[in-house]
Amino acid sequence: MNKSVFFLAGICAIFLVSCTSTRITSSWKEPDKTVTLNNLNKVLVVAMLKDETSRRKAEDQMKKYLNGKGVVSYNYLDRSISEQDEQQILNKIRADNFDGAIIMRLIDVDKDVDYVPGTISSYPVYYRTFGGFYRRSWVYYSTPNRYYSTKTYTVEVTVFSIKDDRIIWTGLTESTEPGGVDKMTREVAKVVYDRMVEEGFITK
């Protein structure tokens, strides 16, 4: 194999590693609604993930796309706010002059198990001698049956208008074997932002 083939193989390997495992499966926006990031005052960023470290990382990932207007919930919503009191939360963010809120939440994890049967191969070993390797016997050897599992994570991202207290954009994403929560939330934030720009929902 020449050097050029090795080079191409290396490029392909880098490309495959860098490919995103996340895609948008569906999205909806309020008709004719456009949000200009530079005109916003503040946007609350919330990630509903059980692990605290993952939640903070996810909120940080979404905040990056808000031109300095994002406020992460882990720095804003303290113990004085009851998560069960909807009106208290709404009153607080309205009083603090928030324009909107973005919520990311994990809604499903689907695990698929694939079965790959083993193989049995045989070959005549009487050649290359040693007495015809036990009188021209055949040697059998096999690879075992294997099961492979694949996990697909479904994440929902929803944007709310605080002034009107209603949903103005929502989308579902699927991430297959994303390689960790940090990588998954980073990909989700990126594909959601790209879809919002593509749809004309947000502009700078």
C-alpha positions in Angstrom: 0.0 0.0 0.0 1.5 3.3 -1.0 1.7 6.5 1.0 -1.2 8.2 -0.8 -3.5 5.4 0.2 -2.4 5.7 3.8 -3.0 9.4 3.6 -6.5 9.0 2.3 -7.3 6.4 4.9 -6.2 8.8 7.6 -8.4 11.6 6.2 -11.4 9.3 6.1 -10.8 8.2 9.7 -10.6 11.8 10.9 -13.8 12.6 9.0 -15.7 9.7 10.5 -14.6 10.6 14.1 -15.6 14.2 13.6 -19.0 13.5 12.2 -22.0 14.5 14.3 -24.2 11.7 15.7 -27.1 14.1 16.2 -29.9 15.1 13.9 -33.1 17.1 14.0 -36.1 14.8 13.6 -38.8 17.5 13.7 -39.3 21.2 14.5 -42.0 23.8 14.7 -42.0 27.6 15.0 -44.7 30.2 15.4 -45.6 31.3 11.9 -43.8 34.5 10.8 -42.0 34.7 14.2 -38.4 36.1 14.1 -36.1 36.7 17.0 -33.2 39.1 16.6 -30.5 38.2 19.1 -29.0 41.7 19.4 -32.4 43.1 20.4 -32.9 40.7 23.3 -32.3 41.7 26.9 -31.9 38.3 28.6 -32.8 34.7 27.9 -33.0 32.0 30.6 -31.2 28.8 29.7 -32.4 25.6 31.4 -31.2 22.0 30.9 -33.4 19.3 32.6 -30.8 16.6 33.2 -30.5 14.6 36.4 -26.7 14.8 36.6 -25.6 18.3 37.9 -22.4 18.4 36.0 -24.1 17.4 32.7 -26.8 20.0 33.4 -24.3 22.8 33.8 -22.4 21.8 30.7 -25.5 21.7 28.6 -26.6 25.1 29.8 -23.1 26.5 29.0 -23.3 25.0 25.5 -26.7 26.6 24.7 -25.6 30.0 26.2 -22.7 30.2 23.7 -25.2 30.8 20.8 -27.1 33.7 22.5 -24.6 36.6 21.9 -24.0 37.2 25.6 -27.7 37.4 26.3 -28.0 33.9 27.9 -28.4 33.4 31.7 -27.8 29.9 32.9 -30.4 28.6 35.4 -27.8 27.1 37.7 -26.6 30.7 38.5 -30.0 32.2 38.6 -32.7 29.9 40.1 -31.7 29.5 43.7 -33.3 27.6 46.6 -35.7 30.6 47.3 -37.6 29.6 44.1 -39.8 26.6 44.3 -39.6 24.4 41.2 -43.3 23.5 41.8 -44.6 27.0 41.9 -45.1 28.0 38.2 -46.4 31.5 38.9 -43.5 32.3 41.3 -40.9 31.4 38.6 -42.8 33.3 35.9 -43.2 36.4 38.1 -39.5 36.4 39.0 -38.2 36.2 35.4 -40.7 38.8 34.2 -39.6 41.1 37.0 -36.0 40.6 36.0 -36.8 41.6 32.4 -36.2 38.3 30.6 -37.4 38.1 27.0 -37.5 34.4 26.7 -36.4 31.0 28.0 -34.8 27.9 26.3 -35.3 24.5 27.9 -33.4 21.4 26.9 -34.6 18.1 28.3 -33.9 14.4 27.7 -37.2 12.7 27.0 -36.2 9.2 25.9 -33.4 6.7 25.7 -33.9 3.8 23.3 -31.7 0.8 23.4 -31.5 -1.5 20.3 -29.8 -4.9 20.6 -28.4 -6.5 17.4 -27.5 -10.1 17.2 -24.5 -11.1 15.1 -24.2 -14.9 14.6 -20.8 -16.5 14.9 -19.0 -18.2 12.0 -17.4 -21.6 11.7 -14.6 -22.1 9.2 -12.5 -25.0 8.4 -9.5 -25.7 6.3 -7.4 -28.7 5.2 -4.2 -28.8 7.1 -2.6 -31.7 5.4 -0.4 -29.4 3.4 2.8 -28.0 4.9 3.2 -31.5 6.3 4.0 -32.7 9.9 2.7 -36.0 8.8 -0.2 -34.5 7.0 -1.0 -33.0 10.3 -2.5 -36.0 11.9 -3.4 -37.9 8.8 -5.0 -35.1 6.8 -7.4 -34.0 9.5 -9.5 -30.9 9.3 -9.3 -28.2 11.9 -12.5 -26.3 12.8 -12.5 -23.0 14.6 -15.2 -20.5 15.2 -16.0 -16.9 16.3 -18.6 -16.7 19.0 -22.1 -15.2 18.7 -22.2 -11.6 19.7 -24.7 -9.0 20.8 -24.2 -5.3 20.1 -26.3 -2.6 21.8 -27.0 0.8 20.4 -28.4 3.7 22.4 -30.4 6.5 20.8 -31.1 9.6 22.9 -34.1 11.8 22.1 -33.7 15.4 23.4 -36.3 18.2 23.1 -35.4 21.9 22.9 -38.2 24.4 23.5 -38.2 28.2 23.3 -40.7 30.3 25.3 -41.7 33.9 25.0 -41.8 35.2 28.6 -43.9 38.2 27.7 -46.7 36.1 26.1 -45.9 32.9 28.2 -46.2 30.6 25.2 -44.0 28.3 23.1 -42.6 30.0 20.0 -40.2 27.2 18.8 -39.7 23.6 19.6 -37.7 20.7 18.1 -36.8 17.1 18.7 -33.3 15.7 18.1 -31.9 12.1 18.0 -28.3 11.3 19.0 -27.0 7.8 18.3 -24.1 6.6 20.5 -23.0 10.3 21.0 -19.9 9.4 23.0 -20.9 11.1 26.3 -23.4 13.7 27.5 -21.0 16.6 27.0 -20.6 15.7 23.3 -24.3 15.0 22.8 -25.4 18.4 24.3 -22.8 20.2 22.3 -24.1 18.6 19.1 -27.8 19.2 20.1 -27.1 22.9 20.7 -25.3 23.2 17.3 -27.9 21.4 15.2 -30.8 23.3 16.9 -29.1 26.7 16.4 -28.4 25.8 12.7 -32.1 24.8 12.2 -33.3 28.0 13.8 -31.1 30.1 11.5 -32.2 28.0 8.5 -35.9 28.6 9.3 -35.3 32.3 9.8 -36.4 32.0 13.4 -33.4 33.8 14.7 -31.1 36.4 13.3 -28.2 38.4 14.7 
